[in-house]
């Protein structure tokens, strides 16, 4: 119960503050875009760089990636089969599947895990985040392109390559790898390190990242709102918040026997609501927009209960 009070209430209380700000006249759609850009291009990169610069490569384990994405891809293609059985075309079925597996690991996940476990918990989370968009968004873009073009010619491969480049240019991924590189470099060269004044700037930006990310998430929900097709989105939400964490925990517990902390972080990330990139992809390709929007909104609201349940079932104790 302490974990719920110490983690759930601060996280989703801040999201609620963001929602109220979004519903008021304090934050226009243009202002929200500005807040989003500041958060993603300045605050989160500082947090990710600073956290990963303290990690040694030998401390990383690829097992967490096999666990998370093995379970995620299994559910992804299972959800596509469900979507097809429900009469969805390839594009809409892909959005449905993405809604069932793509977690809000940055805006909500990073604050949630940092509040619960500190920088030790961020290491496995950032490993997952570094591959999440690259794998799931690129795959989804490819499948939607196939559905819209019927598998035609070389333009499909060009767009797929463009999607990969776009994911790599996202500020989150370079920040993670830059932090790892700097950490290894300072470890190999005695006396080399981040200047104190620079580190203080990074620390100030990193401290602002979690609350700003949560406010951004709440304000985004206020500006998006619910749309039609909420029943289908509710099915995707059930897959996302219940089946996804169950698959990750089961494979991490019995197939790969992950470190307990890493298993807990992977399971909690799997239990996060659907990320905003789901409806961004839907809007980009103009397919399944209502489904994606509702999946993000409904899963975010429902995750207050499901994440509380996961914390209790995993026996998480606050620091």
Beta strands, then each sheet from edge to edge (+ up, - down):
end
